[in-house]
Amino acid sequence: MMLELRPNCECCGRDLPPDSEEARICTYECTFCAACAENILKGVCPNCGGNFSPRPIRPAHMLAKHPASAKRVVKDGGCLKLAS
């Protein structure tokens, strides 16, 4: 199975293109920007309780064959609701 490479932070909605070094994911591929993952969520996924890792970058030549997801997911209430 291949990573979806989701296009945004679930917390603040920030765009995270496939080549973003700011994307963080958990084992279920919940996707957050580095700022939210570290500063708001304190390194713990609010959906599953797991930790975050930097999302791998898919090489540009492979994006044509296996494109990133366009489906945006943003949690109701944003960062503050997720962190509580």
matplotlib code that plots the C-alpha trace (Angstrom):
import matplotlib.pyplot as plt

x = [0.0, 1.2, 1.0, -1.8, 0.4, -2.6, -2.5, -3.0, -2.7, -5.7, -5.3, -4.8, -5.5, -2.1, -1.1, 1.4, 2.5, 4.0, 7.5, 6.9, 9.5, 7.0, 4.5, 4.2, 2.3, 1.3, 1.1, -2.5, -1.2, -3.1, -1.3, -0.3, 2.2, 5.4, 4.2, 0.9, 2.4, 5.1, 3.7, -0.1, -0.3, 3.0, 4.0, 0.9, -1.7, -5.1, -6.8, -4.9, -2.5, 0.6, 3.7, 4.6, 7.4, 8.4, 6.4, 8.6, 8.9, 7.9, 10.2, 8.7, 9.1, 7.0, 4.2, 3.1, 2.6, 1.3, -0.2, -0.8, -4.3, -6.4, -8.8, -8.5, -9.3, -9.6, -10.9, -13.9, -12.7, -9.1, -6.0, -7.5, -10.2, -7.8, -5.3, -7.9]
y = [0.0, 3.5, 6.6, 9.0, 12.1, 14.1, 17.8, 19.6, 19.8, 18.3, 20.9, 24.3, 23.5, 24.6, 23.3, 20.5, 19.7, 16.3, 17.7, 19.5, 18.9, 20.3, 17.3, 15.0, 11.7, 9.0, 5.3, 5.8, 8.7, 11.4, 14.4, 17.6, 20.4, 20.4, 23.4, 21.9, 18.5, 19.8, 23.0, 22.3, 18.5, 17.9, 15.0, 12.9, 12.2, 13.2, 10.6, 7.4, 8.5, 7.5, 9.6, 11.6, 11.1, 13.3, 12.3, 10.8, 12.8, 11.0, 11.8, 14.1, 11.5, 9.1, 11.6, 11.3, 7.6, 7.7, 11.2, 12.7, 12.8, 15.9, 15.1, 17.7, 16.8, 19.5, 18.6, 20.6, 23.2, 23.0, 22.8, 23.9, 21.3, 18.5, 19.4, 19.3]
z = [0.0, -0.9, 1.2, 0.2, 0.7, 2.0, 0.9, 4.2, 8.0, 9.7, 12.5, 10.8, 7.2, 6.0, 2.5, 2.6, -1.0, -1.7, -1.4, 1.9, 4.6, 7.1, 6.9, 9.8, 9.8, 12.3, 11.6, 10.2, 8.0, 9.9, 8.5, 10.4, 9.8, 11.9, 13.9, 14.9, 15.6, 17.8, 19.4, 19.7, 19.8, 21.6, 19.4, 20.0, 17.3, 18.6, 16.5, 17.5, 20.3, 18.2, 17.6, 14.5, 11.9, 9.0, 5.9, 3.2, 0.0, -3.1, -6.0, -8.6, -11.4, -9.4, -8.7, -12.3, -11.8, -8.2, -7.6, -4.2, -2.7, -3.3, -0.5, 2.3, 5.9, 8.5, 12.0, 13.3, 15.8, 14.5, 16.7, 20.1, 20.0, 19.0, 21.8, 24.5]

ax = plt.figure().add_subplot(projection="3d")
ax.plot(x, y, z, "-o")
ax.set_aspect("equal")
plt.show()
